[in-house]
Amino acid sequence: MVKTVGVGRAVEKWKSRASVAVEDYKKGIAAPRTPWSSAASAAASTFQQAVTAGDIGDRYARGVTAAGDAKWSGMSQNKGPARYTQGVTLGAPYYQSGISDVLSVIEGVTPPPRGPAGSPGNWEIPKAIGDALHAMKVGRG
């Protein structure tokens, strides 16, 4: 039988060490062993294999069930609100860049003329916008 320090001591050690590791975290991000994009790109085939594994649905469902609504809700309520505004603020330049491209494509669409209310041809208006956005997404725009 293998002797361990026990759950209580392991958790206390993890909490005390993790709470002072923010500088190590920052240093790791500033100077990673492998650049994130290189490591992520190199893992593309592994990701593809993982998300197409025959039992992926079962594994996903088991994970959701194991976590449960109470954990999701509790962690979301305890962590999310404090991080939400900061995340929005930090993400604003990226949102601006992305949405400006989207709005530019939409503004460049010349939709077909609108017909009477309920006219089947009116569906061509959002279709024209959707087609233009799709072309942008796949690099044909």
C-alpha positions as semicolon CSV with decimal commas, in nm:
position;residue;x (nm);y (nm);z (nm)
1;M;0,000;0,000;0,000
2;V;0,128;0,345;-0,090
3;K;0,123;0,603;0,187
4;T;0,023;0,958;0,089
5;V;0,003;1,284;0,280
6;G;-0,375;1,265;0,271
7;V;-0,637;1,476;0,104
8;G;-0,647;1,755;0,362
9;R;-0,272;1,812;0,362
10;A;-0,249;1,785;-0,018
11;V;-0,521;2,048;-0,062
12;E;-0,367;2,283;0,194
13;K;-0,025;2,254;0,029
14;W;-0,175;2,315;-0,315
15;K;-0,362;2,623;-0,192
16;S;-0,062;2,773;-0,010
17;R;0,179;2,715;-0,299
18;A;-0,062;2,823;-0,572
19;S;-0,153;3,143;-0,390
20;V;0,208;3,268;-0,413
21;A;0,280;3,139;-0,764
22;V;0,151;3,440;-0,957
23;E;0,504;3,555;-1,041
24;D;0,592;3,209;-1,175
25;Y;0,272;3,224;-1,381
26;K;0,369;3,563;-1,526
27;K;0,725;3,446;-1,603
28;G;0,594;3,134;-1,775
29;I;0,372;3,340;-2,001
30;A;0,647;3,594;-2,074
31;A;0,901;3,327;-2,167
32;P;0,735;2,995;-2,251
33;R;0,950;2,693;-2,336
34;T;0,760;2,669;-2,665
35;P;0,559;2,954;-2,813
36;W;0,188;2,896;-2,761
37;S;0,102;2,919;-3,130
38;S;0,372;2,665;-3,224
39;A;0,258;2,417;-2,961
40;A;-0,110;2,467;-3,047
41;S;-0,046;2,425;-3,421
42;A;0,163;2,114;-3,361
43;A;-0,127;1,964;-3,165
44;A;-0,381;2,005;-3,446
45;S;-0,387;1,637;-3,540
46;T;-0,411;1,530;-3,176
47;F;-0,706;1,767;-3,132
48;Q;-0,872;1,626;-3,443
49;Q;-0,829;1,271;-3,313
50;A;-0,965;1,367;-2,972
51;V;-1,279;1,539;-3,094
52;T;-1,362;1,264;-3,342
53;A;-1,296;0,970;-3,109
54;G;-1,578;0,718;-3,119
55;D;-1,669;0,765;-2,755
56;I;-1,626;1,144;-2,737
57;G;-1,998;1,201;-2,678
58;D;-1,999;0,955;-2,389
59;R;-1,689;1,111;-2,233
60;Y;-1,831;1,459;-2,274
61;A;-2,162;1,358;-2,115
62;R;-1,984;1,189;-1,823
63;G;-1,780;1,504;-1,763
64;V;-2,090;1,723;-1,766
65;T;-2,270;1,487;-1,530
66;A;-1,972;1,466;-1,296
67;A;-1,943;1,845;-1,273
68;G;-2,315;1,904;-1,237
69;D;-2,520;2,221;-1,233
70;A;-2,428;2,308;-0,874
71;K;-2,055;2,319;-0,948
72;W;-2,102;2,510;-1,273
73;S;-2,335;2,762;-1,111
74;G;-2,129;2,804;-0,796
75;M;-1,799;2,851;-0,975
76;S;-1,959;3,083;-1,231
77;Q;-2,121;3,299;-0,964
78;N;-1,809;3,311;-0,747
79;K;-1,551;3,379;-1,018
80;G;-1,735;3,516;-1,318
81;P;-1,871;3,853;-1,208
82;A;-1,536;3,977;-1,080
83;R;-1,365;3,877;-1,404
84;Y;-1,636;3,979;-1,651
85;T;-1,573;4,353;-1,672
86;Q;-1,197;4,308;-1,681
87;G;-1,232;4,055;-1,962
88;V;-1,455;4,287;-2,162
89;T;-1,213;4,576;-2,114
90;L;-0,913;4,368;-2,218
91;G;-1,100;4,222;-2,513
92;A;-1,234;4,552;-2,649
93;P;-0,953;4,609;-2,905
94;Y;-1,000;4,256;-3,043
95;Y;-1,376;4,302;-3,058
96;Q;-1,329;4,634;-3,238
97;S;-1,100;4,474;-3,495
98;G;-1,332;4,181;-3,556
99;I;-1,659;4,371;-3,561
100;S;-1,519;4,640;-3,789
101;D;-1,445;4,371;-4,049
102;V;-1,794;4,224;-4,009
103;L;-1,970;4,560;-4,031
104;S;-1,761;4,656;-4,331
105;V;-1,874;4,342;-4,514
106;I;-2,238;4,399;-4,418
107;E;-2,222;4,763;-4,529
108;G;-2,080;4,650;-4,863
109;V;-2,377;4,427;-4,943
110;T;-2,633;4,552;-5,193
111;P;-2,942;4,355;-5,097
112;P;-3,222;4,278;-5,338
113;P;-3,525;4,505;-5,316
114;R;-3,768;4,441;-5,034
115;G;-4,102;4,300;-5,132
116;P;-4,437;4,321;-4,954
117;A;-4,456;4,190;-4,597
118;G;-4,442;3,811;-4,596
119;S;-4,299;3,789;-4,945
120;P;-4,075;3,482;-4,986
121;G;-3,830;3,701;-5,177
122;N;-3,759;3,896;-4,858
123;W;-3,556;3,600;-4,736
124;E;-3,301;3,692;-5,003
125;I;-3,205;4,003;-4,802
126;P;-3,057;3,822;-4,498
127;K;-2,926;3,551;-4,732
128;A;-2,722;3,811;-4,921
129;I;-2,569;3,929;-4,593
130;G;-2,508;3,571;-4,476
131;D;-2,343;3,477;-4,805
132;A;-2,112;3,779;-4,786
133;L;-2,015;3,703;-4,425
134;H;-1,954;3,339;-4,510
135;A;-1,732;3,440;-4,802
136;M;-1,533;3,661;-4,566
137;K;-1,499;3,377;-4,314
138;V;-1,366;3,127;-4,566
139;G;-1,139;3,384;-4,733
140;R;-1,331;3,452;-5,050
141;G;-1,445;3,798;-4,953
